[in-house]
């Protein structure tokens, strides 16, 4: 092939490259020019039949054409690739100001009890409390004895407590009956035995008692609080519980009354009622929790000096306070796994309770 023919081939190929409209088109031009059976490749194959002098000059000319075509292909491909990327980005553009599309996260619901636990944890965490946990299966010693509950107390009888057949070992190494814990108070005992004051905890969890009606179930949820130090007193507890009620019921003021009561593990003890104005029912009182100063015997049973340390504690049913706040009429419905009920009373996964944003937004 003469030099003029090579020049014409070069011009033709460069023209085809320049006119390629997309990446598929530029690939076709590359294969037609430089592929195994391409026009430039076929010319390279003829070099073996030429005389040495002719092969040298003609080979150099073909390589020059090949280099120009390759460079033009790379440049055109880069340009088309950039254009294709820009077109793809334009077509797949997302408006981040649009609302989130409903999906599994939007359709799922948080159980009201889980939501209320998060609300209470948020409130007490702001007051400096930490969450403490313990096992559901406890020894009779931790569940009753160290809490100053005597052997003849009705709560220790078989008709109130689930006892396990296999005995366990207490923390002191003695044989002790195993029970399904009837309250989360053993978590308080474990904390006092393993941590030096000051102590400020809440203890949420499942508890078990032999009850079943519209307001009781064999398994329910409870949350307790404990503060132990050298100077805390009943006034601190009243303030803390009042601040909790205002935050939980999302009101500026709340009426409270403390009625004298009796618990083996606190002295003095009180039941706490709040004015039903907090949930839109003025003129009524709602019992929400029990509380009191930790009994000196309980402090001593945990290896602390009751002459040096004192404290207060409270306990409430998570299920009950959930029913009060959100108007749920029957406790048993909470455990029926009814999706219709959960869709009605449940919360979106995005409704994370915060003191700044609101507890039940």
C-alpha positions as CSV (number, residue, x, y, z in Angstrom):
1,X,0.0,0.0,0.0
2,X,1.4,3.4,-1.0
3,X,1.9,6.3,1.4
4,X,-1.1,8.1,-0.1
5,X,-3.2,5.1,0.6
6,X,-2.0,4.9,4.2
7,X,-2.8,8.6,4.5
8,X,-6.3,8.1,3.2
9,X,-6.8,5.1,5.6
10,X,-5.6,7.3,8.5
11,X,-8.0,10.1,7.6
12,X,-10.9,7.7,7.2
13,X,-10.3,6.0,10.5
14,X,-9.9,9.3,12.4
15,X,-13.1,10.4,10.8
16,X,-15.0,7.3,12.0
17,X,-13.5,7.8,15.5
18,X,-14.6,11.5,15.6
19,X,-18.2,10.5,14.5
20,X,-18.6,7.7,17.0
21,X,-21.7,8.8,19.1
22,X,-21.3,6.5,22.1
23,X,-19.1,3.9,23.8
24,X,-20.5,1.1,21.8
25,X,-19.8,2.9,18.6
26,X,-16.2,3.7,19.5
27,X,-15.7,0.0,20.4
28,X,-16.9,-1.0,16.9
29,X,-14.4,1.4,15.3
30,X,-11.6,0.1,17.5
31,X,-12.3,-3.5,16.5
32,X,-12.6,-2.6,12.8
33,X,-9.3,-0.8,12.9
34,X,-7.1,-2.5,15.4
35,X,-8.8,-5.8,16.1
36,X,-7.4,-9.2,15.1
37,X,-9.0,-8.8,11.7
38,X,-8.9,-5.0,11.6
39,X,-7.7,-2.9,8.7
40,X,-4.5,-1.8,10.3
41,X,-3.8,-5.3,11.7
42,X,-4.2,-6.8,8.2
43,X,-1.7,-4.4,6.9
44,X,0.8,-5.4,9.6
45,X,0.3,-9.0,8.6
46,X,1.6,-8.2,5.0
47,X,5.0,-7.1,6.3
48,X,6.4,-10.6,6.3
49,X,6.0,-10.9,2.5
50,X,8.0,-7.7,1.7
51,X,11.6,-7.2,1.0
52,X,13.7,-6.0,4.0
53,X,14.1,-2.4,2.9
54,X,10.5,-2.0,1.9
55,X,9.4,-3.8,5.2
56,X,11.3,-1.3,7.3
57,X,9.9,1.9,5.7
58,X,6.3,0.5,5.3
59,X,6.3,-0.9,8.9
60,X,7.3,2.5,10.3
61,X,4.5,4.2,8.4
62,X,1.9,1.6,9.6
63,X,3.1,2.0,13.2
64,X,2.7,5.8,12.9
65,X,-0.9,5.3,11.6
66,X,-1.6,2.8,14.4
67,X,-0.3,5.2,17.1
68,X,-2.4,8.1,15.8
69,X,-5.5,5.9,15.6
70,X,-4.9,4.5,19.2
71,X,-4.4,7.9,20.6
72,X,-7.6,9.2,18.9
73,X,-9.5,6.2,20.2
74,X,-8.4,6.8,23.8
75,X,-9.2,10.5,23.6
76,X,-12.6,9.9,22.1
77,X,-13.4,7.1,24.5
78,X,-12.5,9.3,27.5
79,X,-14.8,12.0,26.2
80,X,-17.7,9.6,25.6
81,X,-17.1,7.9,29.0
82,X,-17.4,11.3,30.7
83,X,-20.5,12.2,28.8
84,X,-22.1,8.8,29.6
85,X,-21.3,9.3,33.3
86,X,-22.9,12.7,33.3
87,X,-26.0,11.4,31.6
88,X,-26.3,8.5,34.1
89,X,-26.0,10.9,37.0
90,X,-28.6,13.2,35.5
91,X,-31.0,10.3,35.0
92,X,-30.4,8.8,38.5
93,X,-30.5,12.1,40.3
94,X,-32.3,12.0,43.7
95,X,-34.1,14.8,45.4
96,X,-32.9,14.5,49.0
97,X,-35.6,16.9,50.2
98,X,-38.3,14.3,49.4
99,X,-39.9,12.4,52.4
100,X,-38.4,9.0,53.1
101,X,-40.3,6.3,51.1
102,X,-42.2,3.8,53.3
103,X,-40.3,0.5,53.5
104,X,-39.7,-2.2,56.1
105,X,-38.5,0.4,58.6
106,X,-41.5,2.6,57.9
107,X,-44.0,-0.3,58.1
108,X,-42.6,-1.9,61.2
109,X,-43.8,-0.8,64.7
110,X,-42.0,-0.5,68.0
111,X,-44.0,-2.1,70.9
112,X,-45.4,0.5,73.3
113,X,-43.6,-1.1,76.2
114,X,-40.3,-0.9,74.3
115,X,-41.0,2.7,73.5
116,X,-41.8,3.6,77.1
117,X,-38.7,1.9,78.3
118,X,-36.7,4.1,75.9
119,X,-38.6,7.2,77.2
120,X,-37.8,6.3,80.8
121,X,-34.2,5.5,80.1
122,X,-33.8,8.8,78.3
123,X,-35.2,10.7,81.3
124,X,-33.2,9.1,84.0
125,X,-30.0,9.1,81.9
126,X,-30.3,12.8,81.8
127,X,-30.4,12.8,85.7
128,X,-27.2,10.7,85.8
129,X,-28.6,7.2,86.2
130,X,-27.1,4.2,84.4
131,X,-28.9,1.0,83.4
132,X,-28.1,-2.1,85.4
133,X,-29.3,-5.6,84.4
134,X,-29.4,-9.1,85.9
135,X,-30.6,-12.6,85.2
136,X,-34.3,-13.6,85.1
137,X,-33.6,-16.7,87.2
138,X,-32.5,-15.7,90.6
139,X,-31.8,-17.4,93.9
140,X,-34.3,-17.2,96.8
141,X,-31.5,-15.5,98.7
142,X,-31.2,-12.5,96.3
143,X,-34.8,-12.3,95.4
144,X,-36.1,-12.3,99.0
145,X,-33.7,-12.8,101.9
146,X,-31.3,-10.0,101.3
147,X,-34.3,-7.7,100.6
148,X,-35.5,-8.2,104.2
149,X,-38.4,-10.4,103.1
150,X,-39.0,-12.9,105.9
151,X,-39.6,-16.6,105.2
152,X,-43.3,-16.4,106.2
153,X,-44.0,-13.4,103.9
154,X,-46.9,-14.2,101.4
155,X,-44.7,-13.2,98.4
156,X,-42.5,-16.2,99.1
157,X,-45.3,-18.7,99.0
158,X,-45.8,-21.1,96.1
159,X,-49.1,-19.4,95.0
160,X,-47.3,-16.2,94.2
161,X,-43.8,-17.2,93.1
162,X,-42.5,-19.6,90.3
163,X,-40.0,-21.9,92.0
164,X,-37.7,-24.1,89.9
165,X,-37.2,-27.7,90.8
166,X,-33.5,-27.7,90.6
167,X,-31.8,-25.8,93.5
168,X,-29.0,-23.3,92.8
169,X,-26.1,-21.9,94.7
170,X,-26.2,-18.5,96.4
171,X,-23.4,-15.9,96.1
172,X,-22.1,-17.3,99.4
173,X,-21.8,-20.8,98.0
174,X,-24.8,-22.2,99.9
175,X,-27.6,-24.2,98.3
176,X,-30.6,-22.0,97.6
177,X,-33.9,-22.4,95.7
178,X,-34.0,-20.9,92.3
179,X,-37.0,-18.7,91.4
180,X,-38.1,-16.7,88.4
181,X,-37.5,-13.2,89.9
182,X,-40.7,-11.5,91.2
183,X,-39.2,-8.0,90.8
184,X,-36.0,-6.4,89.5
185,X,-34.8,-5.7,93.0
186,X,-32.2,-8.4,92.9
187,X,-30.4,-6.2,90.4
188,X,-30.1,-3.6,93.1
189,X,-28.7,-6.2,95.5
190,X,-26.1,-7.3,93.0
191,X,-25.1,-3.7,92.3
192,X,-24.7,-2.9,96.0
193,X,-22.6,-6.1,96.5
194,X,-20.3,-5.4,93.6
195,X,-20.0,-1.6,93.5
196,X,-19.0,0.9,96.1
197,X,-21.3,4.0,96.5
198,X,-22.2,6.4,95.2
199,X,-24.7,4.3,93.2
200,X,-27.3,5.7,90.9
201,X,-29.0,3.1,88.6
202,X,-32.3,2.0,87.0
203,X,-33.0,-1.7,86.6
204,X,-35.5,-2.6,83.9
205,X,-36.5,-6.1,83.0
206,X,-39.1,-9.0,82.9
207,X,-40.5,-10.2,86.1
208,X,-42.8,-13.2,86.9
209,X,-45.7,-13.7,89.3
210,X,-48.7,-16.0,89.4
211,X,-51.3,-13.4,88.3
212,X,-53.6,-13.3,85.2
213,X,-56.4,-10.9,84.6
214,X,-57.1,-7.6,82.7
215,X,-54.4,-5.8,84.7
216,X,-52.0,-8.7,85.5
217,X,-50.1,-11.3,83.5
218,X,-47.7,-14.1,84.7
219,X,-44.9,-12.2,83.0
220,X,-44.7,-8.4,82.9
221,X,-42.1,-5.6,82.9
222,X,-40.8,-3.6,85.7
223,X,-38.3,-0.8,86.2
224,X,-36.7,0.1,89.5
225,X,-34.4,2.9,90.6
226,X,-31.7,3.0,93.3
227,X,-29.6,5.7,94.8
228,X,-27.0,5.0,97.5
229,X,-24.6,7.5,99.0
230,X,-23.8,9.2,102.3
231,X,-26.2,12.2,102.2
232,X,-29.2,11.5,100.0
233,X,-32.6,11.8,101.6
234,X,-36.4,11.5,101.0
235,X,-36.5,15.1,99.6
236,X,-34.1,14.1,96.8
237,X,-36.3,11.2,95.9
238,X,-39.5,13.4,95.8
239,X,-37.8,15.9,93.5
240,X,-36.4,13.2,91.2
241,X,-39.8,11.4,90.8
242,X,-41.6,14.8,90.2
243,X,-39.1,15.7,87.5
244,X,-39.6,12.2,86.0
245,X,-43.4,12.5,85.9
246,X,-43.2,16.0,84.3
247,X,-40.9,14.7,81.6
248,X,-42.7,11.4,81.0
249,X,-46.2,12.8,80.8
250,X,-44.9,15.9,79.0
251,X,-46.5,18.5,81.2
252,X,-45.1,21.6,82.9
253,X,-46.6,20.8,86.3
254,X,-47.8,17.6,87.9
255,X,-49.8,17.0,91.1
256,X,-48.3,14.3,93.3
257,X,-49.1,12.7,96.6
258,X,-47.1,10.3,98.7
259,X,-49.2,7.9,100.7
260,X,-47.6,6.0,103.6
261,X,-47.2,2.3,102.8
262,X,-45.1,-0.6,103.8
263,X,-42.4,-2.6,101.9
264,X,-40.0,-4.9,103.7
265,X,-37.0,-3.4,101.9
266,X,-37.8,0.3,102.5
267,X,-38.4,2.3,105.6
268,X,-40.2,4.7,105.5
269,X,-42.2,3.6,102.4
270,X,-44.7,5.3,100.2
271,X,-47.1,4.8,97.3
272,X,-47.0,7.6,94.7
273,X,-50.1,8.9,93.0
274,X,-50.2,11.6,90.3
275,X,-53.1,13.8,89.3
276,X,-54.9,12.4,86.2
277,X,-54.7,15.9,84.7
278,X,-51.4,14.7,83.3
279,X,-53.3,12.4,80.9
280,X,-56.3,14.6,80.4
281,X,-58.6,13.2,83.2
282,X,-58.9,15.9,85.8
283,X,-60.2,15.2,89.3
284,X,-58.7,11.7,89.6
285,X,-55.6,10.2,91.1
286,X,-53.5,7.5,89.4
287,X,-51.2,5.2,91.4
288,X,-48.0,4.8,89.4
289,X,-45.2,3.5,91.7
290,X,-43.9,2.5,95.1
291,X,-40.8,4.0,96.8
292,X,-39.0,4.7,100.1
293,X,-35.7,4.9,101.9
294,X,-33.7,1.7,101.6
295,X,-34.0,-0.3,104.8
296,X,-30.7,-0.3,106.8
297,X,-30.9,-4.2,107.0
298,X,-30.9,-4.3,103.2
299,X,-27.8,-2.1,103.1
300,X,-26.1,-4.3,105.7
301,X,-27.1,-7.5,103.8
302,X,-25.1,-6.2,100.8
303,X,-21.9,-5.6,102.8
304,X,-22.3,-1.8,103.2
305,X,-22.3,0.1,106.4
306,X,-25.8,1.4,107.1
307,X,-24.3,3.9,109.6
308,X,-22.4,5.5,106.7
309,X,-24.6,4.9,103.7
310,X,-28.2,5.5,103.1
311,X,-30.3,5.6,100.0
312,X,-33.7,5.5,98.3
313,X,-35.4,3.3,95.8
314,X,-38.5,3.1,93.7
315,X,-40.3,0.6,91.4
316,X,-43.0,0.8,88.8
317,X,-44.6,-1.5,86.3
318,X,-43.6,-0.6,82.8
319,X,-46.8,-2.1,81.4
320,X,-49.0,-0.3,83.8
321,X,-47.5,3.1,83.2
322,X,-47.7,2.4,79.4
323,X,-51.4,1.7,79.7
324,X,-51.9,5.0,81.7
325,X,-50.0,7.2,79.3
326,X,-51.3,5.8,76.0
327,X,-54.8,4.7,77.0
328,X,-54.5,1.0,76.6
329,X,-57.5,-0.7,78.3
330,X,-56.3,-4.4,78.7
331,X,-52.8,-5.5,79.7
332,X,-53.3,-8.9,78.1
333,X,-53.5,-7.3,74.6
334,X,-49.8,-6.3,74.9
335,X,-48.8,-10.0,74.8
336,X,-51.2,-11.3,72.1
337,X,-49.0,-10.6,69.1
338,X,-51.9,-9.0,67.3
339,X,-50.5,-7.0,64.3
340,X,-53.7,-4.9,64.1
341,X,-53.2,-3.9,67.8
342,X,-49.5,-3.2,67.2
343,X,-50.2,-1.0,64.1
344,X,-52.7,1.0,66.2
345,X,-50.7,1.4,69.4
346,X,-47.1,0.9,68.1
347,X,-44.5,3.5,67.2
348,X,-42.5,4.1,64.1
349,X,-38.9,3.1,64.3
350,X,-38.0,6.7,63.5
351,X,-39.9,8.0,66.6
352,X,-36.9,7.9,68.9
353,X,-37.8,9.6,72.2
354,X,-35.6,12.5,73.3
355,X,-36.0,15.2,75.9
356,X,-35.2,17.8,73.2
357,X,-37.6,16.5,70.5
358,X,-40.3,15.1,72.8
359,X,-41.0,11.8,74.4
360,X,-43.9,10.6,72.3
361,X,-43.6,12.6,69.0
